[in-house]
Amino acid sequence: MDRRGFAKAAGLGTVGSVFAAPAIAQSSPTIRWRWVSSFPKSAHAWPMFEAFSRRVAEITDGKFEIQLFGPNEIVAPLQVLDAVQNGTVEAGWTATYFYIGKDPAFAFGSAIPFGLNTRQHQAWIMAGGGGELFNEFLDSHGVRYVGMGLTGAQMGGWYRKEIKSLEDLQGLKMRIPGFGGSIMSRLGVLPQVIAAGDTYAALERGIIDAVEYTTPVDDEQMGLYKVAKYYYYPGWWEGSVQVGHFINKQKWAELPDRYKTALEAVCVEQEQAILNGYDAKNPAALRRVIGHGAELRVFPKEVLQAAYKETLAFLDETAAGNANFKKLLDHYMKFRADSLLWHRVGEGSYDNFVQAEWSRVKR
């Protein structure tokens, strides 16, 4: 097609060329945001956080610039939400369950004890209505949430002594955030909320007796095997964990639609990259920490059953006293029931058989 001829025939002449550049410029303003993090730059996922910033800039032709800041460079690691809410920064990368002190409903963005696994959580957030419901709750807190980071099932943590029974949990000082800490306290543990960057020193100095962190990749990077011998699983309080971005509500509203689209698309891209990295690197990291002397242990059945019982009671009690929590919990548990039924038939039956045969045949 003769594009010049088409323009003349349509009576446009050179009008299109006169107005095209200003129209594009108006829809693509230069925006610079400061983005803080609760997680140290040594974390497995930090390179994907850097990639997130680069990719958003690439997709927006360099117009949307995101400057990244680690913990304590602008705000303390556990003050990310406050900084976003009050406009100190435009956005922050954190775990929502760090802020259950403000409202227990914040936990649903990250993890619920004995809750959804990784695929189930992602399905609930992205396709099951969970994301919309969670952001509806966050609206009154002046922020929007966009997930970017799945770890898969986490480990049960590092302990200085063996956990052979419920008695061994009594008086144990443990770094464990979120509802996991709330349930552990009902079992006799003294939970501590300590930023990731301060965890190793607290364990080394004996300020705490145990540490729940993430998976072998990050645990090895932290060097936790050097100061605690026993490595327990499963991390029943975090069958999956999602971290993500709190974005100032007003700043989000001001953002051009194409920038919002770019940001959300890159979050999906990098979330998958983070999960892929954990799944690919955890096996070798687990072998290495065992090679360094760590002793792998499974929690006793009585501990797991007691934790499950206390979890259900705790969730019901919390819902009875908090309307926000109840609304999210009802939706979450309905999705969980349906998902568990399907996964028991599909994923679970397959996984159980393959694991059993692999253990028997060794190939």
RONUBA-169061 format. One record per residue (C-alpha): chain; residue number from 1; x, y, z. Coordinates in pm, 1 decimal. Layout:
! residues N
   mol   seq          x          y          z
     A   NUM          X          Y          Z
...
***
This chain:
! residues 363
   mol   seq          x          y          z
     A     1        0.0        0.0        0.0
     A     2      114.5      357.7      -83.2
     A     3       95.4      505.2      269.2
     A     4      151.6      863.5      142.8
     A     5     -122.4      824.2     -114.5
     A     6     -355.0      679.6      149.1
     A     7     -291.0      979.2      377.5
     A     8     -365.4     1229.2       99.0
     A     9     -676.2     1042.7      -10.4
     A    10     -801.3     1046.6      346.0
     A    11     -745.5     1421.2      362.2
     A    12     -477.6     1385.2      630.2
     A    13     -183.7     1523.7      436.6
     A    14       98.2     1578.0      682.1
     A    15     -126.8     1628.6      985.0
     A    16      -49.2     1279.5     1117.8
     A    17      322.6     1345.1     1118.7
     A    18      273.3     1675.4     1299.6
     A    19       71.4     1529.9     1585.1
     A    20      217.9     1176.7     1617.5
     A    21      530.4     1264.6     1813.7
     A    22      363.3     1487.9     2074.4
     A    23       84.7     1230.5     2127.1
     A    24      338.2      954.7     2195.0
     A    25      541.0     1181.1     2418.9
     A    26      234.7     1269.3     2623.7
     A    27      147.2      901.0     2672.2
     A    28      507.6      813.0     2762.2
     A    29      629.8     1060.8     3022.6
     A    30      963.2     1012.0     3194.2
     A    31      897.3      870.9     3540.2
     A    32     1155.6      786.1     3804.5
     A    33     1064.1      577.2     4106.6
     A    34     1261.0      468.2     4410.1
     A    35     1202.4      106.0     4503.6
     A    36     1316.1      -32.8     4839.8
     A    37     1359.2     -393.5     4950.7
     A    38     1322.8     -599.1     5267.2
     A    39     1563.6     -857.0     5124.0
     A    40     1943.9     -832.4     5117.0
     A    41     2136.7     -800.8     4794.4
     A    42     2295.2    -1138.8     4867.2
     A    43     1956.5    -1314.5     4833.6
     A    44     1902.5    -1560.5     4549.7
     A    45     1624.6    -1345.6     4402.4
     A    46     1811.6    -1012.9     4399.7
     A    47     1941.7    -1052.9     4040.8
     A    48     1581.5    -1099.5     3927.9
     A    49     1490.5     -779.7     4113.7
     A    50     1761.0     -603.2     3913.0
     A    51     1630.8     -766.6     3595.8
     A    52     1283.3     -639.4     3684.1
     A    53     1413.1     -280.9     3684.9
     A    54     1602.9     -327.4     3356.0
     A    55     1314.6     -495.4     3177.5
     A    56     1060.8     -227.9     3275.1
     A    57     1300.8       34.8     3139.2
     A    58     1352.2     -161.5     2816.5
     A    59      981.0     -208.6     2751.9
     A    60      906.3      159.1     2814.5
     A    61     1196.6      282.5     2599.9
     A    62     1379.6      404.4     2907.3
     A    63     1092.9      629.1     3015.5
     A    64     1002.4      441.1     3333.8
     A    65     1315.8      428.1     3546.7
     A    66     1325.1      228.4     3869.0
     A    67     1611.9      282.3     4111.6
     A    68     1661.8       -6.2     4355.2
     A    69     1764.1       24.3     4718.7
     A    70     1857.7     -253.1     4957.0
     A    71     1768.1     -278.7     5325.8
     A    72     1868.3       24.4     5536.3
     A    73     1974.4      231.4     5234.8
     A    74     1658.4      439.5     5272.7
     A    75     1443.0      251.3     5524.0
     A    76     1483.2      -48.4     5754.0
     A    77     1385.9     -383.8     5599.1
     A    78     1066.9     -421.3     5801.5
     A    79      952.0      -62.4     5737.1
     A    80      892.8     -102.3     5364.1
     A    81      514.6      -86.2     5388.5
     A    82      523.3      227.4     5603.6
     A    83      760.6      397.2     5360.4
     A    84      531.2      319.0     5066.8
     A    85      218.9      426.0     5251.3
     A    86      357.2      762.4     5360.7
     A    87      514.0      838.7     5021.9
     A    88      877.2      824.6     5132.0
     A    89      922.2      595.8     4830.7
     A    90      690.6      495.1     4551.3
     A    91      717.1      119.6     4599.9
     A    92      887.3     -163.0     4786.7
     A    93      963.6     -533.9     4752.5
     A    94      875.4     -731.4     5062.8
     A    95      671.3    -1015.4     5212.8
     A    96      318.8     -918.9     5307.2
     A    97      315.2    -1134.1     5621.1
     A    98      578.2     -909.5     5777.3
     A    99      292.0     -669.4     5847.2
     A   100       31.0     -884.7     6020.3
     A   101       70.6     -656.2     6320.5
     A   102     -123.5     -395.5     6123.5
     A   103     -391.8     -644.3     6024.1
     A   104     -370.8    -1026.7     6015.2
     A   105     -524.2    -1022.2     5666.4
     A   106     -185.0     -910.9     5530.0
     A   107      -73.6    -1273.6     5556.8
     A   108     -278.4    -1386.5     5257.7
     A   109      -40.0    -1226.8     5009.1
     A   110      247.3    -1445.3     5128.5
     A   111      156.2    -1765.4     5313.3
     A   112      -88.0    -1933.4     5550.1
     A   113       26.1    -2231.7     5762.7
     A   114      -75.3    -2562.2     5601.9
     A   115     -213.6    -2357.0     5315.7
     A   116     -177.7    -2362.6     4939.9
     A   117      128.7    -2499.0     4766.7
     A   118      310.8    -2294.2     4504.1
     A   119       94.0    -2370.9     4204.2
     A   120     -223.3    -2347.6     4408.8
     A   121     -129.4    -2010.2     4555.8
     A   122      -36.2    -1871.2     4216.6
     A   123     -366.0    -1998.2     4075.2
     A   124     -561.7    -1839.5     4360.7
     A   125     -389.9    -1502.9     4316.3
     A   126     -381.4    -1492.1     3936.3
     A   127     -696.0    -1676.0     3828.1
     A   128     -901.5    -1766.3     4134.3
     A   129    -1002.4    -1419.2     4247.9
     A   130     -753.3    -1401.3     4533.8
     A   131     -550.5    -1117.3     4386.0
     A   132     -853.9     -894.7     4339.0
     A   133     -981.8     -970.3     4688.8
     A   134     -642.7     -902.7     4847.1
     A   135     -607.3     -569.7     4667.4
     A   136     -960.9     -478.5     4772.5
     A   137     -844.6     -522.6     5132.9
     A   138     -527.1     -320.9     5067.8
     A   139     -722.4      -30.7     4921.1
     A   140     -790.3      113.1     5266.9
     A   141     -418.3       90.9     5346.4
     A   142     -325.5      310.2     5051.9
     A   143     -125.6       50.6     4858.1
     A   144     -155.5     -194.2     4572.7
     A   145       10.6     -536.4     4565.9
     A   146      173.2     -704.1     4265.0
     A   147      336.1    -1040.0     4335.4
     A   148      688.8    -1111.6     4216.8
     A   149      858.6    -1404.2     4380.9
     A   150      767.0    -1764.7     4458.7
     A   151     1005.5    -1983.2     4656.4
     A   152      824.4    -2315.2     4646.2
     A   153      783.9    -2509.4     4970.7
     A   154     1030.8    -2390.5     5229.5
     A   155     1233.2    -2577.4     5486.4
     A   156     1148.8    -2602.4     5855.5
     A   157     1461.7    -2423.6     5966.8
     A   158     1790.1    -2466.3     6151.3
     A   159     1806.1    -2580.5     6514.3
     A   160     2086.2    -2609.5     6764.9
     A   161     1925.8    -2917.4     6919.1
     A   162     1712.8    -3202.4     6788.1
     A   163     1335.4    -3174.0     6800.0
     A   164     1217.2    -3518.3     6906.0
     A   165      887.7    -3418.6     7067.4
     A   166      666.3    -3124.9     7153.7
     A   167      860.1    -3092.5     7478.8
     A   168     1169.6    -2987.6     7284.5
     A   169      986.7    -2679.6     7155.7
     A   170      916.9    -2537.9     7500.4
     A   171     1096.4    -2206.4     7549.4
     A   172     1280.0    -2232.8     7215.6
     A   173     1370.6    -1884.6     7085.9
     A   174     1317.3    -1894.1     6710.5
     A   175     1333.8    -1642.2     6430.1
     A   176     1005.2    -1704.3     6252.0
     A   177      775.7    -1434.2     6105.3
     A   178      411.0    -1436.9     6011.5
     A   179      149.7    -1681.4     6128.3
     A   180      413.9    -1950.6     6156.4
     A   181      538.9    -1764.7     6461.7
     A   182      185.8    -1735.1     6599.5
     A   183      127.5    -2110.6     6571.3
     A   184      471.7    -2195.4     6707.2
     A   185      400.6    -1978.1     7012.0
     A   186       96.2    -2195.1     7085.3
     A   187      332.4    -2493.3     7086.2
     A   188      565.1    -2329.2     7337.5
     A   189      812.0    -2151.2     7108.5
     A   190      916.3    -1790.2     7170.0
     A   191      896.4    -1639.8     6817.3
     A   192     1126.3    -1354.7     6715.9
     A   193     1085.8    -1123.7     6415.1
     A   194     1435.6    -1049.5     6288.6
     A   195     1529.7     -902.6     5950.8
     A   196     1703.0    -1141.9     5712.6
     A   197     2032.1     -954.3     5722.8
     A   198     2049.9     -983.5     6104.1
     A   199     1955.3    -1350.7     6126.6
     A   200     2299.1    -1513.9     6112.0
     A   201     2444.4    -1292.2     6383.7
     A   202     2146.8    -1355.7     6613.9
     A   203     2188.4    -1731.4     6581.2
     A   204     2566.3    -1719.5     6613.0
     A   205     2550.0    -1513.0     6933.0
     A   206     2286.1    -1734.8     7091.4
     A   207     2020.1    -1463.7     7093.0
     A   208     1799.7    -1724.0     6927.8
     A   209     1807.9    -2105.6     6925.3
     A   210     1663.1    -2166.6     6580.5
     A   211     1602.6    -1992.7     6250.0
     A   212     1339.7    -2031.8     5984.7
     A   213     1460.4    -1872.2     5663.8
     A   214     1379.7    -2006.8     5318.3
     A   215     1525.9    -2293.2     5115.4
     A   216     1873.4    -2448.4     5078.8
     A   217     1984.2    -2188.2     4821.5
     A   218     1937.8    -1891.0     5054.8
     A   219     2015.1    -2086.0     5371.6
     A   220     2352.3    -2186.6     5231.2
     A   221     2422.9    -1830.3     5120.8
     A   222     2347.8    -1713.8     5475.6
     A   223     2588.6    -1975.6     5613.3
     A   224     2333.5    -2098.2     5867.0
     A   225     2482.2    -2449.0     5864.0
     A   226     2787.9    -2302.8     6036.1
     A   227     2595.8    -2209.4     6351.5
     A   228     2318.0    -2470.0     6374.0
     A   229     2346.6    -2842.3     6301.3
     A   230     1994.7    -2975.0     6252.5
     A   231     1804.2    -2888.4     5936.0
     A   232     1432.3    -2968.7     5961.6
     A   233     1151.1    -3014.0     5712.1
     A   234      878.0    -2957.6     5604.4
     A   235      822.8    -2586.5     5658.3
     A   236      452.4    -2641.8     5721.8
     A   237      392.9    -2269.6     5779.0
     A   238      514.6    -2197.0     5427.0
     A   239      399.6    -2463.5     5182.3
     A   240      461.4    -2182.7     4938.1
     A   241      568.4    -1824.2     4989.1
     A   242      504.5    -1532.9     4759.0
     A   243      680.3    -1201.9     4798.4
     A   244      599.9     -897.0     4593.1
     A   245      562.4     -525.4     4554.7
     A   246      365.0     -277.1     4758.2
     A   247      299.4       26.8     4538.5
     A   248      169.2      358.5     4667.2
     A   249     -197.3      376.3     4565.2
     A   250     -183.3      735.3     4440.9
     A   251      136.6      674.9     4244.1
     A   252      -16.6      365.3     4086.2
     A   253     -323.0      565.2     3980.3
     A   254      -99.9      828.4     3818.1
     A   255      101.9      572.4     3622.8
     A   256       18.8      553.1     3247.8
     A   257     -166.8      235.7     3155.5
     A   258      113.1      109.4     2933.0
     A   259      356.7      143.9     3223.7
     A   260      121.3      -51.2     3448.8
     A   261       99.0     -321.7     3184.5
     A   262      477.5     -332.2     3148.3
     A   263      529.1     -353.1     3522.5
     A   264      275.7     -632.0     3572.5
     A   265      407.2     -831.9     3276.4
     A   266      765.3     -809.5     3397.4
     A   267      656.9     -917.6     3746.5
     A   268      506.7    -1235.5     3601.0
     A   269      822.8    -1293.6     3399.0
     A   270     1059.3    -1246.0     3691.8
     A   271      840.5    -1437.7     3936.5
     A   272      876.8    -1740.7     3712.9
     A   273     1250.7    -1678.6     3686.9
     A   274     1280.5    -1669.4     4066.2
     A   275     1087.8    -1995.5     4107.3
     A   276     1285.9    -2161.9     3828.4
     A   277     1606.8    -2063.5     4002.2
     A   278     1500.6    -2209.2     4334.9
     A   279     1383.9    -2535.5     4177.6
     A   280     1701.6    -2570.0     3971.4
     A   281     1950.5    -2478.8     4244.8
     A   282     1799.7    -2621.1     4563.1
     A   283     1902.5    -2985.6     4502.3
     A   284     2274.1    -2905.1     4474.9
     A   285     2255.2    -2656.7     4762.6
     A   286     2094.0    -2921.8     4985.1
     A   287     2372.4    -3167.1     4904.7
     A   288     2635.1    -2905.6     4983.4
     A   289     2498.2    -2808.4     5324.6
     A   290     2476.6    -3176.6     5416.6
     A   291     2834.9    -3209.8     5298.7
     A   292     2923.3    -2927.2     5537.2
     A   293     2786.1    -3130.2     5827.4
     A   294     2418.7    -3037.7     5842.2
     A   295     2192.4    -3321.3     5956.9
     A   296     1859.7    -3345.0     5777.6
     A   297     1561.2    -3421.3     6000.4
     A   298     1185.9    -3449.9     5949.8
     A   299      957.3    -3303.7     6215.4
     A   300      802.1    -3572.6     6438.5
     A   301      447.3    -3661.9     6343.4
     A   302      314.6    -3546.6     6681.6
     A   303      463.5    -3201.1     6620.5
     A   304      306.7    -3175.2     6275.3
     A   305      -33.9    -3295.2     6394.6
     A   306      -31.6    -3058.0     6691.5
     A   307       66.9    -2771.2     6462.2
     A   308     -213.6    -2856.4     6220.0
     A   309     -471.2    -2863.8     6500.4
     A   310     -350.2    -2532.6     6642.6
     A   311     -345.8    -2375.4     6296.4
     A   312     -713.3    -2448.0     6234.0
     A   313     -807.0    -2314.6     6576.6
     A   314     -595.7    -2003.8     6529.1
     A   315     -742.1    -1925.8     6187.0
     A   316    -1097.9    -1961.6     6318.7
     A   317    -1024.3    -1741.9     6620.9
     A   318     -862.8    -1474.0     6407.2
     A   319    -1153.1    -1475.3     6160.2
     A   320    -1403.2    -1439.1     6445.2
     A   321    -1240.6    -1112.0     6548.3
     A   322    -1150.6     -960.2     6212.0
     A   323    -1392.8     -910.4     5922.6
     A   324    -1115.4     -851.2     5668.5
     A   325     -946.9    -1174.4     5765.1
     A   326    -1270.7    -1372.7     5760.6
     A   327    -1362.8    -1254.8     5412.0
     A   328    -1024.8    -1357.3     5272.5
     A   329    -1008.2    -1681.0     5474.4
     A   330    -1351.2    -1801.4     5357.2
     A   331    -1252.3    -1745.2     4995.2
     A   332     -906.2    -1895.4     5044.8
     A   333    -1024.7    -2210.7     5223.3
     A   334    -1294.7    -2279.6     4963.0
     A   335    -1031.9    -2256.1     4691.1
     A   336     -796.0    -2471.6     4900.6
     A   337    -1057.1    -2747.7     4945.5
     A   338    -1129.0    -2766.7     4573.1
     A   339     -760.9    -2749.4     4484.2
     A   340     -658.1    -3019.9     4732.3
     A   341     -921.7    -3252.4     4590.1
     A   342     -795.8    -3204.1     4235.0
     A   343     -428.1    -3224.1     4326.6
     A   344     -488.9    -3542.4     4524.0
     A   345     -631.9    -3702.1     4210.7
     A   346     -389.8    -3550.0     3959.9
     A   347      -61.3    -3410.5     4084.9
     A   348      -49.6    -3589.8     4419.6
     A   349     -109.7    -3942.3     4288.0
     A   350      155.0    -3897.0     4021.9
     A   351      412.5    -3744.8     4259.2
     A   352      359.4    -4010.0     4526.7
     A   353      404.4    -4296.5     4281.4
     A   354      714.2    -4153.4     4116.5
     A   355      875.4    -4072.8     4452.6
     A   356      807.7    -4426.4     4578.5
     A   357      944.7    -4591.5     4265.7
     A   358     1248.1    -4363.9     4256.8
     A   359     1326.3    -4461.2     4616.6
     A   360     1282.7    -4830.8     4531.8
     A   361     1455.4    -4847.3     4192.8
     A   362     1698.0    -4553.1     4236.8
     A   363     1658.6    -4432.0     3879.4
***
